[in-house]
Amino acid sequence: MITLRRIFSVAVLLFAPLALLSAGPKTKPRTAKTYRAYVGNYTTKTTSKGIYEFTFDPATGKMSGLELAGETKDPSWVIVHPSGKYLYAANERGKDSSISAFAIEPKSGKLTLLNALPALGADPCHLAIDRTGKFLLTANYSSGNVAVFPILSDGKLGGHTALVTDQGQPGPNTKRQEGPHAHWIGASEHNRFVYVSDLGLDKVFVYKFDATTGTLADAGSAVAKPGTGPRHVAFSSDGKFMYVLGELESTVTVFANDKGAFHSVQNVPMLPTGFSGRNDAAEIEIHPSGKFLYASNRGHDSIVVFAIDPKQGTLTQVQDIPTGGQEPRHFALDPTGKFLLAENQNTNAIVEFRVDQATGKLTPTGETLSVTSPICISFLALE
């Protein structure tokens, strides 16, 4: 029997994290003259040997000096530690998946393997680091579970402190939603909660996070429209709105905090009227200014640009632009917010766009970088 006290407790838990959230699990990057960018990709059935690196100049947008940083198998998601000393990779290899920890050589950027642990689930597809920098959060897609690993003082990963499987009723898409599929994970700004978007269950789960022990406990969820297939999530800079990209429905759903509960206020399409081809929505990110939201389509092969209403949190589309390649599984706004790098997985190229700071619109710069199967970029600020 659900009591009023229980309802009140859940409301409080849901209200607190949303009020203090920033735009996702990333720490705010510091300004730098130059950045090193690490590229995650697939090595199976490709010519890739592992994680690659290149130099990015935020003044000109120049991408140069592509080199192999470290050999590893199928590093589909990579993330640089806030200290700049370590990099972590999700080795997405089915039941044999693992999480790898690397030390970054300061001058060259080369990676040295520190250790690797089983992912404790199949196909880890997203990683995040908690706000203290002491824990690595992992979302395992095929097994629908999430794990927490402590980051030790030497950068190595320790034995897991949490392992939780998302629970709920699968969505109506029987081919893609036969069970839970954790697809994105991130910590709240105050580090008391961890959020997990689950494509199979049409929910964004909220887990209470103990930053001392690294444990997780159920604290509710935001429920999306059946068949949405939540893939990735972004938060407004003031934390009042959550934006959920629906891979299966090709939409962005806007959630607002309504007296302690997540309430859907808008559901906007990412595809033009009349489009009937295959499409899987892929990535979502908010501009550092907080004024614009970007989302990518695979199939339609485009980036959709939305303006964000600062009071209502609602979206208005301002542009739909081709990515100049096929399957933009991921894109990254550079830390300055001047450029967007679209990673076209199937055409093996990163295509660059300049961001209009007044309108958010994108313009191709003509700058491209040939990279095998690019599907993730993580920046490291250099002196």
C-alpha positions in Angstrom: 0.0 0.0 0.0 1.4 3.4 -1.0 1.2 5.9 1.8 1.2 9.7 1.7 4.5 9.7 3.4 6.0 7.5 0.7 4.6 9.8 -2.1 6.0 12.9 -0.3 9.4 11.2 0.1 9.6 10.3 -3.6 8.6 13.9 -4.5 11.3 15.4 -2.4 13.9 13.1 -3.9 12.9 14.0 -7.4 12.7 17.7 -6.8 16.1 18.1 -5.1 18.3 16.7 -8.0 16.6 18.6 -10.8 16.8 21.9 -9.0 20.6 21.7 -9.0 21.4 19.9 -12.3 23.6 21.4 -14.9 23.9 20.3 -18.6 24.8 16.6 -18.0 27.6 14.8 -16.3 30.5 16.8 -17.6 32.6 19.1 -15.6 32.9 22.7 -16.9 36.0 22.8 -19.2 38.6 25.4 -18.6 39.6 27.8 -21.3 42.6 26.8 -23.3 44.5 27.9 -26.3 44.6 24.3 -27.7 42.8 21.1 -27.0 43.6 17.4 -27.5 40.6 15.4 -28.7 40.3 11.7 -28.2 38.2 9.7 -30.6 36.3 6.5 -29.6 35.3 4.0 -32.3 34.9 0.4 -33.3 37.8 -1.8 -34.2 35.8 -4.9 -35.2 35.4 -5.1 -38.9 37.3 -1.8 -39.4 40.9 -0.8 -39.8 40.9 1.0 -36.5 43.4 -0.2 -33.9 42.0 1.7 -30.9 41.7 5.2 -29.5 42.9 8.1 -31.7 43.9 11.6 -30.8 44.1 14.9 -32.7 44.8 18.5 -32.0 42.0 21.1 -32.1 42.6 24.8 -32.3 39.5 26.7 -31.0 40.7 30.0 -32.6 40.6 28.6 -36.1 38.7 25.3 -35.9 41.7 23.5 -37.3 41.8 19.7 -36.7 45.3 18.2 -37.2 47.9 15.6 -36.2 45.7 12.5 -36.0 47.6 9.7 -34.3 46.9 6.4 -32.6 46.9 7.2 -28.9 46.5 3.7 -27.6 45.6 0.2 -28.9 42.4 -1.3 -27.4 39.5 -3.2 -28.8 36.2 -1.5 -29.6 36.5 1.6 -27.4 33.0 2.9 -28.3 32.9 5.6 -25.5 35.9 7.4 -24.1 36.0 10.0 -21.3 38.9 12.1 -19.9 39.2 12.4 -16.2 38.8 16.0 -14.8 42.4 15.9 -13.6 43.5 15.4 -17.2 45.7 12.6 -16.1 43.6 9.6 -17.1 41.2 8.3 -19.8 38.6 5.6 -19.4 37.1 3.6 -22.3 34.1 1.3 -22.7 35.2 -1.7 -24.6 31.9 -2.7 -26.2 32.3 -6.4 -27.0 29.0 -8.1 -26.0 29.3 -10.5 -23.0 33.1 -10.0 -23.1 32.9 -6.2 -22.6 35.3 -4.4 -20.3 36.1 -1.0 -18.9 39.7 0.2 -19.4 41.7 2.8 -17.5 44.6 4.6 -19.2 47.3 7.0 -18.0 47.7 10.0 -20.4 51.3 11.0 -21.2 51.3 14.8 -20.8 53.4 15.8 -23.8 52.4 13.3 -26.4 48.9 12.4 -25.2 49.8 8.7 -25.7 47.8 6.2 -23.5 49.3 3.6 -21.3 46.9 0.9 -20.0 46.6 0.9 -16.2 44.1 -1.9 -15.8 40.9 -3.3 -17.3 37.9 -4.8 -15.5 34.8 -6.7 -16.7 32.0 -4.3 -17.4 29.6 -6.5 -15.4 27.2 -6.3 -18.2 26.9 -6.5 -22.0 27.9 -3.7 -24.3 28.7 -0.6 -22.2 27.8 2.3 -24.4 28.2 5.3 -22.1 30.5 6.4 -19.3 30.4 9.3 -16.8 32.5 10.5 -13.9 30.9 11.6 -10.7 31.5 15.2 -9.4 34.2 14.2 -7.0 36.2 12.4 -9.7 36.3 9.4 -7.5 33.8 7.1 -9.3 33.3 5.9 -12.9 29.6 5.3 -13.9 28.8 2.8 -16.6 25.7 2.1 -18.6 25.5 -1.4 -20.1 23.1 -1.4 -23.0 22.3 -5.0 -23.9 22.1 -6.2 -20.3 20.2 -3.1 -19.1 22.2 -2.6 -16.0 24.5 0.1 -14.6 27.7 -0.2 -12.6 29.9 2.1 -10.4 33.6 1.6 -10.2 35.9 3.5 -7.7 38.7 5.5 -9.3 41.8 4.8 -7.2 44.5 7.4 -6.4 46.7 6.0 -9.3 43.9 6.2 -11.8 43.2 2.5 -11.8 39.7 1.1 -11.4 38.8 -0.7 -8.2 36.2 -3.4 -7.7 32.6 -2.2 -8.3 30.6 -0.6 -5.5 27.2 -0.8 -7.2 25.5 -2.9 -9.8 21.8 -2.2 -10.5 19.5 -3.5 -13.3 16.8 -1.1 -14.5 13.3 -2.4 -13.6 10.0 -1.8 -15.4 7.6 -2.7 -18.2 9.2 -2.9 -21.6 8.0 -0.5 -24.3 5.8 -1.5 -27.3 8.6 -1.9 -29.8 9.1 -5.6 -29.6 12.3 -5.6 -31.7 14.1 -3.0 -29.7 12.3 -2.9 -26.3 12.2 -6.5 -25.2 13.8 -5.6 -21.9 15.9 -2.9 -20.2 18.6 -1.1 -22.2 20.5 1.5 -20.2 21.9 3.9 -22.8 23.2 7.0 -20.9 24.3 7.8 -17.3 25.2 11.0 -15.5 25.5 12.5 -12.0 23.6 15.5 -10.7 25.5 18.7 -10.0 25.4 18.2 -6.3 26.4 14.6 -6.8 23.5 13.1 -4.7 21.8 11.4 -7.6 22.6 9.5 -10.8 20.3 9.5 -13.8 20.0 6.7 -16.3 18.0 6.8 -19.6 16.7 3.4 -20.6 15.7 2.8 -24.2 13.9 -0.4 -23.5 11.7 0.8 -20.6 10.8 4.3 -21.8 12.1 5.9 -18.6 14.8 8.0 -17.2 15.7 6.5 -13.8 16.8 8.4 -10.8 19.1 6.6 -8.4 20.2 8.1 -5.1 24.0 8.1 -5.1 26.2 7.8 -2.0 29.5 9.6 -2.9 31.2 8.1 0.1 30.5 4.4 -0.6 29.7 4.6 -4.4 26.3 2.9 -3.9 23.0 3.4 -5.7 19.4 3.3 -4.5 16.1 3.7 -6.4 14.6 7.2 -6.2 12.0 7.2 -8.9 11.9 7.9 -12.6 10.6 10.2 -15.4 8.3 8.3 -17.8 8.4 9.0 -21.5 5.7 8.3 -24.1 5.5 4.5 -24.9 7.8 3.7 -27.8 10.0 6.8 -27.4 13.2 4.8 -26.6 15.2 7.3 -24.4 18.8 7.3 -25.6 20.6 10.3 -24.3 19.7 13.2 -22.0 20.7 16.9 -21.5 19.7 19.4 -18.8 19.2 23.1 -19.0 21.8 25.3 -17.4 19.5 26.2 -14.5 18.5 22.6 -14.0 14.7 23.2 -14.4 14.3 21.3 -17.6 15.4 17.9 -18.8 15.6 17.1 -22.5 15.3 13.4 -23.5 16.3 12.3 -27.0 14.0 9.5 -28.2 16.0 7.2 -30.5 13.0 5.1 -31.7 10.5 8.0 -32.1 13.0 10.5 -33.4 11.8 13.2 -31.0 13.0 15.4 -28.1 10.8 15.4 -25.0 11.0 18.3 -22.6 10.4 17.5 -19.0 9.9 20.1 -16.3 9.9 19.8 -12.6 6.3 20.1 -11.5 6.2 20.3 -7.7 8.6 17.5 -7.2 7.6 15.3 -10.2 8.8 15.1 -13.8 6.2 16.4 -16.1 6.4 16.3 -19.9 5.7 19.7 -21.4 6.6 19.3 -25.0 7.5 16.6 -27.5 9.1 17.8 -30.7 9.9 15.9 -33.9 13.5 15.7 -35.2 12.5 14.8 -38.8 10.9 16.9 -41.5 7.3 16.4 -42.4 6.9 13.7 -45.0 10.2 11.9 -44.3 9.5 8.1 -44.4 12.9 6.5 -44.5 14.7 4.7 -41.7 16.0 6.9 -38.9 17.6 6.5 -35.4 18.0 9.6 -33.4 21.5 9.6 -31.8 23.0 12.5 -29.8 21.8 15.6 -27.9 23.7 18.5 -26.5 23.0 22.0 -25.2 25.2 24.9 -26.2 27.4 26.3 -23.4 25.3 29.5 -23.6 22.2 27.5 -22.7 20.3 29.1 -25.6 20.4 26.3 -28.1 19.9 22.5 -28.3 21.4 20.3 -30.9 20.3 16.7 -31.9 21.5 14.3 -34.6 19.6 11.9 -36.9 21.1 8.7 -38.4 19.3 7.8 -41.6 18.2 11.3 -42.4 21.9 12.2 -41.5 21.3 15.6 -40.1 21.8 17.9 -37.1 18.6 19.6 -35.9 19.0 23.0 -34.1 16.5 24.2 -31.6 16.2 27.6 -29.7 15.4 27.1 -26.1 12.8 29.4 -24.4 14.6 30.5 -21.2 11.4 30.6 -19.1 9.3 27.8 -20.5 12.2 25.5 -21.5 10.3 24.7 -24.7 12.0 24.2 -28.1 11.6 26.0 -31.5 13.4 24.5 -34.5 15.6 27.0 -36.3 17.6 24.7 -38.6 17.9 21.2 -40.1 21.3 20.7 -41.8 23.0 17.6 -43.4 26.1 16.4 -41.6 28.1 15.8 -44.8 28.3 12.1 -44.2 26.4 9.0 -43.0 25.4 7.9 -39.5 26.3 10.9 -37.2 26.1 8.7 -34.1 27.7 11.4 -32.1 28.7 15.0 -32.3 30.6 17.3 -30.0 30.4 21.0 -29.3 34.0 22.2 -28.7 34.5 23.6 -25.2 34.3 27.2 -26.5 31.0 26.6 -28.2 32.3 28.0 -31.5 32.3 24.8 -33.4 30.3 21.5 -33.7 32.2 18.4 -34.8 29.8 15.8 -36.4 31.1 12.3 -36.4 29.9 10.4 -39.4 30.5 6.8 -38.4 29.8 5.1 -41.8 31.7 7.5 -43.9 34.8 7.6 -41.6 35.0 11.4 -41.2 34.5 14.2 -38.7 32.9 17.2 -40.4 33.1 20.6 -38.8 30.5 23.3 -38.5 30.8 26.9 -37.2 28.1 27.9 -34.6 26.4 31.3 -35.0 26.5 32.6 -31.5 23.4 34.7 -32.0 21.1 32.2 -33.8 22.7 28.8 -33.0 22.7 28.0 -36.7 25.4 25.8 -38.2 27.6 26.6 -41.3 30.1 24.0 -42.7 33.6 25.3 -42.4 35.1 22.9 -45.0 37.3 21.4 -42.3 37.1 17.6 -42.2 39.2 14.9 -40.6 39.4 11.3 -41.8 39.0 8.9 -38.9 37.8 5.3 -39.0 34.3 4.8 -37.5 34.3 7.9 -35.2 31.6 7.7 -32.6 32.8 9.7 -29.6 35.0 12.7 -28.9 36.4 13.7 -25.5 38.4 16.9 -25.1 41.4 17.6 -23.0 42.6 21.2 -22.4 46.3 21.9 -23.0 48.4 24.8 -21.7 
